[in-house]
Amino acid sequence: MMTDQQQELETTGLPKAFIDRLTNPFGRFLRIESASGAILLVFTVAALVLSNSPWADLFEHAWETHVGLQLGTLEFGRSLREWLNDGLMTLFFFLVALELKRELVLGELSEPRKAALSIAAALGGMIVPATIYLALQSGQAGQPGWGTVMATDTAFVIGCLALLGSRIPQSLRVFMLSLAIVDDIGAILVVAVGYSSHISWWPLVLAGLGLVMTRTLSALGLRGFPLYLLVGVCIWLAVDASGIHSTITGVILGLMTPARRWVDDERLYSILGQVISHPARDESSGETKDRHTLQMAEVAARESLSPVERLVITLHPWVAFAIMPLFAFANAGLPLSFTGIDYSVTLAIFFGFVLGKPIGILFFTWLAVRAHIAVFPTGLNWQLLVGGSFLAGIGFTMALFIANIAFSENLIDGAKLGIFVASVVSAAVGLAVLTWLPARGKTS
């Protein structure tokens, strides 16, 4: 039996749905990432099986199918895999930039010294692995692949942490997610700078004008997403034509998206207080005061969330459950013949991830704390950070993304093998450390 107060809450609130349980935005982000890690694993295994089956050639040729548009002498096209890697992955980086912007302005990273801890750790987790890789591949054919070992796979890292449940504090999950987000931003900046072809400046000028237009539309108060989408596509085309890797467009537009809401709580509740029921009458609806008030309440309710928050809520499930699994399905295939593989590349990637990531993260974190630039959040300590730093060696999807750009065809299989082995070893060591530490703490 419900009390009168409970009945009132049931009738005055919105109908309950499962999604209502995921009220905390950061918590919702963690839950989706955890679930998407399992789906990524399924699609990865499927790609490995198909690439070693009688249908391997058919599977590969399907992703190489040319798709494009031709208008007279102007042709704009690429393979199905390239459309996925360059086009849809832009949405992934857009989402990553949105989440970083939200956390820096509204969330867990809004305190500068806590944000500095994640940023310092991410920088160490990029610089040291790349240094180790270059030391092992200096002067060799695989030298340009240094950017591969800089990336951390967000979904798999959060998925591994989810396996540990309540044995680890929420502060470690928040720290690792923040680190991975900063890491991904850094990785795509590296791609834009280090792996771009000959730069054409006129398309960049057009892209710059598109960014100015985006800022102008925002300053004028235009809040409809369709026009921003059209301008964003034009900017993407211009950046792509310039020779700079087009996925950087997602990062720039994500960081430009407003994180402040247009309607605050006081105004929202004031508007909702004016809402009255439509009077019962037979005449058709028109421009009545009641309808105007309801329309204003609808807009106010929508605009009580910032554009960043609304876009994250809308895009995150699509990116996590569709785009990233498709990316893994298209790029994770590796013929397990072990012939013709450059094992020097494999070893350089392996040591970059398995050794470089934890060394870089721990050392740069220590420097930031020692210099009083950063502080540990409540519940996080050095022992937990050791386990988390090993998990950061799971590069996988982001590493595959960079490897496809950085390596030639005769080196890519060696790179994929290094990424797979390093990711498995990093996950195993990280989980072992994080499982052993709480157990040791209970027995001591």
N, C-alpha and C positions, 0 to 999 in steps of 0.2 A: 504493500500500500504506500502511495506517495503522499507526502504531507502537502498542505495547501501551498507552502512556499515552493516545493518542487514542482507542483502542477503549474504554478504561475510561471516558473522559469521555462517549463516545457512549452507553454503557449505563447510567451512573449519573445522567445528566441527563435533563431532559424532552426529548421529541422537538422538533426544530427546526422553526420555522415562519418565514414571511417577517416576521411582526411582531417576531420576536426581533432583527431588525436595528435596530429603532427602540428601542434600549435607553434612551437618554437622554430623560427626559420632556419637557424643553424642546425637544430636537431633534425629537422626535415631534410636538410641537405645531407647530413651524415647518413640518415636512413636510406635515402635514395642511392647514395654512393655505395653503401654496403651491399644493397640488393643488386646493383648493376655490376659489382665485382663478380658475383656468381654467374650472371648472364655473360659477361665478358669471357669467363673461363670456358663456358659451354661453346661459345662461338670460336674461341681459339682452338679448342680440341677438334671441333668440326673442320676448321681450316687445315689443321695438321693432318687429319685423317684423309680428307679429300685430296690434298696435295701429295699423298703417298698411296693413292688408290688408282685403279684403272681409268678413272675419270680425271686424273690430274691435269692432262693437257686441256681438256674441255673446261675445267674449272679455271685455269689460268687464262685461257683465251676469252672466256666470258668477261673477265675484268678488264681485258684489253680492248673490248669493243669500243669503237670510236663513236662518240655522241657529240653532235654540234649543230650549229646554225650557220647557214651560208646565205648572204645577201649580196648578190652579184659577185664581185671579186673579193668581197670581205667574208672571211670565214673565221668563225669563232668556235673551236671545238677541242676536245681532248678525250682520252680514254675514260671509261666508266670509273676506273680506280682513281684517276687523277681528279675527276669531278668530285669524288668522295673526299680525297685527301686535301684538295685545295679549296673546294667549295663548302661542303658540309662541315669540314673541320673548322672553318671560320666561325661557325655557330658555337662550336666547343670553346674556342678561345674567347669569343664574345661572352659566353656564360662565365668562364673563369674570371675575366676582367670585371664582370658585374658583381660576382661574389666577393672579389677582392675589394672593390669600391664600397660595397655594402658593409663589409666588416671593418674597413678603415674608418668609415664615417659613422656607422650606427652600431656596430657589433663588437665582437671580441677583440678586435685590433684597434679600437678607437683610443685606447690608452697607449701613448707613444712608446713607452719603455717595454710594454708587452709586445707591441708590433715589432719593435726593434729586435726582439729575441728571434722571432720567426724569420725576419728578413736576413739577419746575420747568419742563422743556420742554413737558410736557402742559398745564400751566397757561397758559404763554405762548401755546401753540397753540390755546387756547380763548378767552382774554381779548382778544387783539389782533384776531383775525378778527371777533369779535362787535362790537368797538369800531368797526372799519372799516365793517362792515355797517350799524350803527346810524347812523354819520355820513352814510352815503349814503341811508338810508331813513327818517331822522328825520321824523316828522310825516306819512309816507305810509302807504298801505294795507298795504304789506309790512313795516312796522316790527316786528310781533310775530314775524317769522321769524328773528330774530337767532340763535336757538339752532341753526339749520341749519348754519351755517358752523363750528361748534365741533367737529364729529365727524371722526374718521379711520377709514377702512375698513381693518381689520386684514388681511383676506384678500388684497385687491388690493395693499396695500403689501408684504406678505411675498412675494406672487407676483412683483412687479416685482423685488425683491431676488434672488429665485431665478434670474431671467433672467441676472443678472450672475455667478452661480457663484462661483468662487474669486477673482475680481477684487476682491471686497470682504471685509473681515474679518468673522468671526462676531460680533465685538463690536457692529458696526453693526446686524446682524439682531436681536440681543438687545435693544439699545437701542430700536430702532424698534418691536419687539413690545411691550416694556414701556411705551413711550410711548403706543401705540395702546390698550393695555389700560386704562391710567389715564385716557386720553382718553374711552374708551367709558363708564367708570364716571362720569366727570364729566358726560358728555352725558346720561345717564339721570337723574342727580340734577337737572340743569337741567330736564329734562322733568317730573320729579315736582314741582319747586317752581314753575317758570315756566309750565307748560302744563296745570296741573290745574284742573278746574272747581270750582264751589262745594263746599267741604269739609263733609262730614257727620261729626261727631265720634264718634257711637256705633259705627259700623263700625270706625273707627280704634281705639277701645278694644278691640273684639273682636279686631282684628288684633294689637294689643299683647299681649293674653292668649294668643293663638296663639304669638307669639314667646317669651313666658315659658314656655309649655308645651314648646316646642322645646328651650329651654335646660335645662329640668328633666329632660326625657327623656335628654338628653346627659349631664347630671350624674349621673343614676341608672345610666348605663352601657348604655342600650339602643342597640344597634348595627344593628338591622334597618332597611333603607331604606323598606319599604312604609308603616310608620306615619308616618314623617317626610313621606313623599309626601302622605299623606292630610291631615296637619296643614298642609302647605304649600299644598295646594289650598284649604283653608278660609281660610288667611291671604290668599291671592290674591283670593278672592271678597270678603272683607271690605274689602281695600284698594280693589278695583274699585268697590265700593258706596260708598266714602267720597268719591269724586271725585278722589282722587290717582291718577295713572296707574299701573295695576296692575303694569307691568313692574319697578317699583322693588322689588317683592317678591323678584324673582330676585337682585338685588344684595344685599339685606339677608340673605337666607338663605344665599347663597354666602359672604359674609364671616363668617357665624356658624358655618359648617361647620368641624369640627376639622381641623387640619392636622398634628396629632401622631398617630403610630400607637399602637395599643394594645399590640402585641407587638413588643419590640425584638429585635435580631439574636441576642443572647445567649440569650434565652428561646426564640426560634424554633428555634435549632439544638439546644438542650437537649431540646425536645419532639420534634423530628425524630429525635434520637438514640435515643428510646425506641421508635420505630416498628419493629415486627417483622412478618414475613409471617404471614398467616393460616395456621394449621395445616391440612393436608389432611384433611378428615373429611366424612362424609356428612350429619351432623346440620345442621339449619338454623341460620342465624346468629342470635345473640341478644345479650344484654348481656354480652359477654365482655370481658376486659381488652384483647385485641387490637383489637376494634372500638372500644372507648372511646378507645384511644390514637390510632387512625387518625382518628376524628372530631375529637379534640382537635388533631391535626396539621393537619387541613383548616381548622379555624377559625384556628389560629395562622398558617398560610400566608396566608390571606385578610387577617387583621388586621395582618400585617406591613407592609401599605400603609395609609396614613392614609385616612380618608373622602374628603378632598379629592382625593387621588391616584386613588382608585378611581372617583370620580364623573367626574373629568376624562377618564380613559381610556374610560369607558363612553359619556359624552355627546358628546365632541368630534367623533367621526365623524358622528354623527347631526345635530348642529348644522351642521357644515361642509358636509356633502354632501346634506342634505335641507332643513333649516329655512331656511338662508340662501339657497340657490338658489330655493326656493319664494317667499321674501320678494321677491327680485329679480324673479321671474316675475310676481308679483302687483302690484308697485309701479313697475316700471321702464318701463311702457308710456307713450309720449309721441307723440301725433299730430304728424307733422312738417309741419303746414300753415303754421306760423309766423304765423298770423293770430290776433288776440285775445290775444297774449302780452304781458305787462307786462315789457318789456326792462329797466326800472329794477331790478326784482327780480333778473333774470338777471345784470346787471352787478354788483350789490351782492354776490351770492353768488360770482360769479367772482373779484372782487377780494378778497373775504374769504378765499377758499381760496388763490388763487395768490400773493397778496402777504401776507395776514395770517398764514397758517400759518408760512412761513419766517421772517418778521420776528419773530413772537412766540416761536417756538422758539429761534431764535438769541439774541435779546435776553435772555430769561429764563434761558437756559442760561449765558450770559456773566455775568449777575448772580449766579447761584448759585455758579459757579466763583470769581468775583472775591471773593465774600463768604466763601469757604472752607466753604460749606455742602455743596457737591458736588464730586466728582472724576470725571475721565474714566477709564473702564476701559481696560485695555491694548489698544492697536490702534485706538482711536477718536481722531479728531482733528477740527479745525475744518473742514477741507476735506470730509471725509466727511459731517460733520454738515450742511453746506450742501446736499448732494445729498439726504440723508435728510429734511431739513426741507421740501424741495419735494415729495417723495413723500407727506409727511403731508397735503398738500392734496388727496389722493384721498379725498373724503368718502363718496361713493356710497351704500352700503346704509344706513349710520347716518344720513347726511344725508337720504336719502329717508324714513327712519323719522320723523325729527323734522319734516321738511317736511309730511308728511301730517297731522301734528297741528297744526302752526303756521299753515299757509296755508289760506285759503278756496279754494273750487273755482275761482274765476276767476283765481287767482294761482298755482295749483299747477303748471301747465304751464311758466310762466316760471321757477319755482323748479327744476323738473326739468331744464330746458334749461341753467340755470346750473350745476347740479351735474354734469351730463354733461360740458359743455365744460371746466369747471374741473378735473375729474378727469383728463380726457385731457391737458390742457396740463400739469398738475402731474406726471403720470406721465412725459410726454415730457421735460420739463425735468430732473426728478430723475434719470431714467435717463441722459440726455445728460451731466449733470455727473458722475455716478458712473462712467460709461464713460470720459469724457475724463480724469479725474484719474489713474487708474492708468496709462493710456496715456502721459500726459504725464510721469508719474514714471519710466517705463521709458526714455523718450527723453532725459531731462534728465541 
